[in-house]
Amino acid sequence: MQWLPISQQRYKLAEGPFWDARDQALYWADIVGRLACRLGPDGYRQWQLAEPVSAVIPCANGDALVTLASGVYRLDPGAAEAEPRLFRVADATPGNRANEARCDAQGRLWLGTMQNNIAEDGSDIPITQRSGGLFRVDPDGSVTQLLSDLGIVNTLLWNEAGDRVICGDTLDESLYSHRIAADGRLVDRKVWAGPHPRGVPDGSAMDSAGYVWNARWGGHCLLRFAPDGCLDRIVELPVSHPTSCVFGGPDLTHLYVTSAMPDDASNDLDGAVLMAEAGIVGLPCTGFAG
């Protein structure tokens, strides 16, 4: 694949890419830079926020959800200045922040949290506890905790039937498969893809054949896994710390990859948002139904 940056801008920790098919726009966040970003037919926009932000997800009512350290907020994408309005606090654990965030086919927000590892000046704070959790926020605002005692939640993907979810924990270097019980609980956890020498698992996207494209933090690549969790291929990248990916474009054949720019960045493209023609159709993103 030929990877090209979608702009000249570099981000400290770009994350959470979301393709809005309705407006043909790409959303993402810079967690450390506290930016919510959008690139669409009308150009590039960014909103400066007061806290680390891990995802920007369009809503059915025209707003966008932004997942901040202190909670889930609503943001008006048409506003000139960022004035987020608190929607719900999913995780009230002191010292935690939002990390992975995706919506399922019903438009419910699934939010993974972790111990905050970002100081006020943007420097790293060592992770010393597994205080993270996985929460579901329904369109009516109700919150359900699904998992606890997690390290760094990364990757949230559902199978076609909607009865299994793949959720990773970067501290475990593994992606797990859970069955979604009739009452919504997550049961029968199994290791879906374990440790691999090419980095640790970060965010992922799924294509229309059910293959998972997993960004490998520190691994300079994506790993493409078959639906059974077996490694299918390694996709090399011109960035050292890819963070997540998503399919987009008019036919969902463009693959976008967000990345981080570590202090010892040695690649010119570290921190860029990349795009390549994958030649494979991806699954569409689902926005928040509320």
MARBA-957264 format. One record per residue (C-alpha): residue in three letters; x, y, z. Coordinates in nm, 3 decimals. Layout:
BEGIN
<ALA,<X,Y,Z>>
...
This chain:
BEGIN
<MET,<0.000,0.000,0.000>>
<GLN,<0.112,0.355,-0.066>>
<TRP,<0.063,0.557,0.251>>
<LEU,<0.027,0.934,0.230>>
<PRO,<-0.049,1.192,0.502>>
<ILE,<-0.386,1.362,0.463>>
<SER,<-0.233,1.693,0.579>>
<GLN,<0.098,1.846,0.685>>
<GLN,<-0.011,1.860,1.049>>
<ARG,<0.144,1.624,1.304>>
<TYR,<-0.025,1.528,1.630>>
<LYS,<0.116,1.423,1.966>>
<LEU,<-0.129,1.135,2.005>>
<ALA,<-0.386,1.112,1.727>>
<GLU,<-0.655,0.852,1.802>>
<GLY,<-1.012,0.738,1.753>>
<PRO,<-1.067,0.784,1.377>>
<PHE,<-1.433,0.781,1.269>>
<TRP,<-1.564,0.797,0.911>>
<ASP,<-1.893,0.985,0.876>>
<ALA,<-2.044,0.848,0.553>>
<ARG,<-2.330,1.098,0.568>>
<ASP,<-2.099,1.399,0.532>>
<GLN,<-1.799,1.215,0.382>>
<ALA,<-1.585,1.345,0.666>>
<LEU,<-1.315,1.197,0.886>>
<TYR,<-1.314,1.273,1.260>>
<TRP,<-1.032,1.200,1.503>>
<ALA,<-0.882,1.327,1.829>>
<ASP,<-0.540,1.428,1.956>>
<ILE,<-0.551,1.302,2.314>>
<VAL,<-0.244,1.488,2.440>>
<GLY,<-0.307,1.796,2.225>>
<ARG,<-0.669,1.806,2.352>>
<LEU,<-0.802,1.849,2.000>>
<ALA,<-1.116,1.728,1.828>>
<CYS,<-1.050,1.723,1.452>>
<ARG,<-1.256,1.696,1.134>>
<LEU,<-1.157,1.680,0.768>>
<GLY,<-1.441,1.696,0.518>>
<PRO,<-1.531,1.836,0.177>>
<ASP,<-1.542,2.183,0.335>>
<GLY,<-1.186,2.155,0.465>>
<TYR,<-1.017,2.098,0.800>>
<ARG,<-1.145,2.212,1.140>>
<GLN,<-1.026,2.154,1.492>>
<TRP,<-1.167,2.236,1.834>>
<GLN,<-0.942,2.302,2.132>>
<LEU,<-1.071,2.135,2.447>>
<ALA,<-0.979,2.176,2.812>>
<GLU,<-0.909,1.807,2.877>>
<PRO,<-0.761,1.506,2.698>>
<VAL,<-1.011,1.379,2.439>>
<SER,<-0.998,1.028,2.295>>
<ALA,<-1.279,1.017,2.036>>
<VAL,<-1.523,1.228,1.836>>
<ILE,<-1.841,1.049,1.725>>
<PRO,<-2.126,1.213,1.530>>
<CYS,<-2.477,1.180,1.676>>
<ALA,<-2.815,1.129,1.514>>
<ASN,<-2.932,1.467,1.646>>
<GLY,<-2.652,1.655,1.468>>
<ASP,<-2.419,1.693,1.766>>
<ALA,<-2.100,1.497,1.820>>
<LEU,<-1.998,1.307,2.131>>
<VAL,<-1.650,1.380,2.264>>
<THR,<-1.505,1.146,2.525>>
<LEU,<-1.310,1.356,2.773>>
<ALA,<-1.128,1.268,3.092>>
<SER,<-1.419,1.387,3.309>>
<GLY,<-1.704,1.234,3.109>>
<VAL,<-1.890,1.206,2.781>>
<TYR,<-1.986,1.545,2.639>>
<ARG,<-2.186,1.678,2.347>>
<LEU,<-2.023,1.920,2.105>>
<ASP,<-2.188,2.127,1.832>>
<PRO,<-1.973,2.072,1.519>>
<GLY,<-2.116,2.391,1.371>>
<ALA,<-1.995,2.610,1.655>>
<ALA,<-1.691,2.829,1.603>>
<GLU,<-1.561,2.759,1.954>>
<ALA,<-1.567,2.434,2.147>>
<GLU,<-1.831,2.453,2.420>>
<PRO,<-1.889,2.091,2.522>>
<ARG,<-2.195,2.010,2.732>>
<LEU,<-2.178,1.722,2.980>>
<PHE,<-2.394,1.428,2.871>>
<ARG,<-2.297,1.148,3.111>>
<VAL,<-2.018,1.042,3.345>>
<ALA,<-1.965,0.677,3.259>>
<ASP,<-1.663,0.609,3.481>>
<ALA,<-1.650,0.801,3.808>>
<THR,<-1.325,0.639,3.923>>
<PRO,<-1.087,0.915,4.038>>
<GLY,<-0.776,0.935,3.822>>
<ASN,<-0.923,0.754,3.522>>
<ARG,<-0.974,0.889,3.170>>
<ALA,<-1.155,0.780,2.855>>
<ASN,<-0.964,0.584,2.593>>
<GLU,<-1.129,0.359,2.331>>
<ALA,<-1.480,0.456,2.217>>
<ARG,<-1.698,0.307,1.944>>
<CYS,<-2.071,0.261,1.882>>
<ASP,<-2.233,-0.076,1.815>>
<ALA,<-2.492,-0.142,1.544>>
<GLN,<-2.768,-0.010,1.773>>
<GLY,<-2.588,0.322,1.809>>
<ARG,<-2.492,0.266,2.173>>
<LEU,<-2.158,0.406,2.288>>
<TRP,<-1.910,0.155,2.426>>
<LEU,<-1.639,0.334,2.622>>
<GLY,<-1.316,0.187,2.757>>
<THR,<-1.134,0.374,3.032>>
<MET,<-0.791,0.355,3.193>>
<GLN,<-0.574,0.514,3.458>>
<ASN,<-0.487,0.860,3.333>>
<ASN,<-0.131,0.853,3.200>>
<ILE,<-0.106,1.213,3.079>>
<ALA,<0.021,1.496,3.300>>
<GLU,<-0.103,1.854,3.268>>
<ASP,<0.206,1.942,3.064>>
<GLY,<0.146,1.646,2.831>>
<SER,<0.424,1.431,2.971>>
<ASP,<0.376,1.064,3.055>>
<ILE,<0.254,0.936,3.390>>
<PRO,<0.348,0.572,3.464>>
<ILE,<0.055,0.330,3.470>>
<THR,<0.055,0.160,3.809>>
<GLN,<-0.294,0.012,3.835>>
<ARG,<-0.559,-0.173,3.639>>
<SER,<-0.840,0.068,3.721>>
<GLY,<-0.998,0.078,3.376>>
<GLY,<-1.340,-0.049,3.279>>
<LEU,<-1.569,-0.099,2.985>>
<PHE,<-1.902,0.087,2.989>>
<ARG,<-2.203,0.109,2.759>>
<VAL,<-2.389,0.438,2.730>>
<ASP,<-2.732,0.402,2.572>>
<PRO,<-2.904,0.679,2.372>>
<ASP,<-3.129,0.757,2.671>>
<GLY,<-2.818,0.826,2.879>>
<SER,<-2.831,0.511,3.092>>
<VAL,<-2.490,0.364,3.177>>
<THR,<-2.402,-0.005,3.219>>
<GLN,<-2.062,-0.125,3.337>>
<LEU,<-1.962,-0.433,3.141>>
<LEU,<-1.604,-0.506,3.256>>
<SER,<-1.370,-0.390,3.533>>
<ASP,<-1.005,-0.421,3.642>>
<LEU,<-0.875,-0.348,3.292>>
<GLY,<-0.540,-0.196,3.201>>
<ILE,<-0.561,-0.007,2.870>>
<VAL,<-0.879,-0.076,2.673>>
<ASN,<-0.816,-0.068,2.298>>
<THR,<-1.022,-0.203,2.006>>
<LEU,<-1.399,-0.245,2.009>>
<LEU,<-1.543,-0.448,1.721>>
<TRP,<-1.856,-0.661,1.682>>
<ASN,<-1.925,-0.963,1.462>>
<GLU,<-2.197,-0.951,1.198>>
<ALA,<-2.450,-1.124,1.421>>
<GLY,<-2.384,-0.873,1.699>>
<ASP,<-2.349,-1.144,1.963>>
<ARG,<-1.971,-1.119,2.013>>
<VAL,<-1.738,-0.827,2.076>>
<ILE,<-1.361,-0.812,2.036>>
<CYS,<-1.200,-0.592,2.302>>
<GLY,<-0.828,-0.563,2.366>>
<ASP,<-0.612,-0.481,2.664>>
<THR,<-0.280,-0.334,2.562>>
<LEU,<-0.120,-0.418,2.897>>
<ASP,<-0.199,-0.785,2.831>>
<GLU,<-0.075,-0.755,2.471>>
<SER,<-0.391,-0.942,2.370>>
<LEU,<-0.727,-0.909,2.199>>
<TYR,<-1.017,-1.091,2.365>>
<SER,<-1.348,-1.219,2.233>>
<HIS,<-1.655,-1.199,2.455>>
<ARG,<-2.002,-1.338,2.398>>
<ILE,<-2.280,-1.084,2.455>>
<ALA,<-2.548,-1.254,2.663>>
<ALA,<-2.918,-1.187,2.611>>
<ASP,<-2.919,-0.952,2.910>>
<GLY,<-2.621,-0.756,2.770>>
<ARG,<-2.355,-0.901,3.001>>
<LEU,<-2.020,-1.003,2.854>>
<VAL,<-1.942,-1.372,2.916>>
<ASP,<-1.716,-1.651,2.789>>
<ARG,<-1.403,-1.438,2.750>>
<LYS,<-1.140,-1.601,2.531>>
<VAL,<-0.802,-1.488,2.398>>
<TRP,<-0.873,-1.409,2.033>>
<ALA,<-0.521,-1.296,1.935>>
<GLY,<-0.232,-1.310,2.180>>
<PRO,<0.107,-1.134,2.197>>
<HIS,<0.305,-1.075,1.878>>
<PRO,<0.663,-0.945,1.839>>
<ARG,<0.547,-0.651,1.624>>
<GLY,<0.430,-0.411,1.895>>
<VAL,<0.124,-0.425,2.121>>
<PRO,<-0.242,-0.398,2.018>>
<ASP,<-0.404,-0.058,1.987>>
<GLY,<-0.719,0.037,1.792>>
<SER,<-0.867,-0.164,1.506>>
<ALA,<-1.103,-0.165,1.208>>
<MET,<-1.298,-0.452,1.051>>
<ASP,<-1.346,-0.514,0.680>>
<SER,<-1.652,-0.656,0.508>>
<ALA,<-1.508,-1.009,0.519>>
<GLY,<-1.475,-0.997,0.897>>
<TYR,<-1.097,-0.951,0.902>>
<VAL,<-0.957,-0.726,1.175>>
<TRP,<-0.689,-0.465,1.099>>
<ASN,<-0.509,-0.394,1.426>>
<ALA,<-0.273,-0.098,1.479>>
<ARG,<0.042,-0.209,1.661>>
<TRP,<0.177,0.050,1.904>>
<GLY,<0.555,0.054,1.865>>
<GLY,<0.537,-0.201,1.584>>
<HIS,<0.548,0.016,1.268>>
<CYS,<0.261,-0.187,1.122>>
<LEU,<-0.095,-0.313,1.115>>
<LEU,<-0.165,-0.681,1.172>>
<ARG,<-0.457,-0.822,0.974>>
<PHE,<-0.626,-1.109,1.155>>
<ALA,<-0.869,-1.359,1.002>>
<PRO,<-1.212,-1.397,1.167>>
<ASP,<-1.076,-1.685,1.375>>
<GLY,<-0.792,-1.469,1.515>>
<CYS,<-0.514,-1.623,1.305>>
<LEU,<-0.263,-1.378,1.158>>
<ASP,<-0.332,-1.318,0.789>>
<ARG,<-0.074,-1.055,0.696>>
<ILE,<0.153,-0.776,0.821>>
<VAL,<0.095,-0.432,0.667>>
<GLU,<0.405,-0.216,0.702>>
<LEU,<0.362,0.152,0.791>>
<PRO,<0.591,0.458,0.771>>
<VAL,<0.512,0.549,1.135>>
<SER,<0.649,0.391,1.451>>
<HIS,<0.341,0.416,1.675>>
<PRO,<0.015,0.367,1.483>>
<THR,<-0.279,0.405,1.720>>
<SER,<-0.593,0.308,1.529>>
<CYS,<-0.748,0.278,1.184>>
<VAL,<-1.082,0.306,1.006>>
<PHE,<-1.221,0.245,0.657>>
<GLY,<-1.364,0.545,0.474>>
<GLY,<-1.404,0.716,0.141>>
<PRO,<-1.702,0.698,-0.097>>
<ASP,<-1.674,0.319,-0.132>>
<LEU,<-1.519,0.244,0.210>>
<THR,<-1.196,0.130,0.041>>
<HIS,<-0.970,0.400,0.185>>
<LEU,<-0.791,0.295,0.502>>
<TYR,<-0.704,0.579,0.742>>
<VAL,<-0.444,0.531,1.016>>
<THR,<-0.382,0.765,1.311>>
<SER,<-0.042,0.775,1.478>>
<ALA,<0.154,0.924,1.766>>
<MET,<0.469,1.134,1.773>>
<PRO,<0.681,1.008,2.064>>
<ASP,<0.955,1.222,2.213>>
<ASP,<1.216,1.013,2.030>>
<ALA,<1.029,1.019,1.698>>
<SER,<1.261,0.921,1.416>>
<ASN,<1.018,0.905,1.122>>
<ASP,<0.911,1.216,0.934>>
<LEU,<0.552,1.090,0.933>>
<ASP,<0.524,1.008,1.305>>
<GLY,<0.213,1.184,1.434>>
<ALA,<0.051,1.202,1.091>>
<VAL,<-0.291,1.076,0.988>>
<LEU,<-0.226,0.847,0.692>>
<MET,<-0.443,0.719,0.409>>
<ALA,<-0.400,0.441,0.154>>
<GLU,<-0.622,0.269,-0.099>>
<ALA,<-0.677,-0.073,0.058>>
<GLY,<-0.847,-0.241,-0.237>>
<ILE,<-1.077,-0.400,0.022>>
<VAL,<-1.417,-0.276,0.137>>
<GLY,<-1.446,-0.195,0.506>>
<LEU,<-1.742,-0.185,0.738>>
<PRO,<-1.908,0.152,0.799>>
<CYS,<-1.888,0.335,1.131>>
<THR,<-2.205,0.371,1.336>>
<GLY,<-2.276,0.704,1.503>>
<PHE,<-2.445,0.758,1.838>>
<ALA,<-2.821,0.706,1.814>>
<GLY,<-2.905,0.981,2.064>>
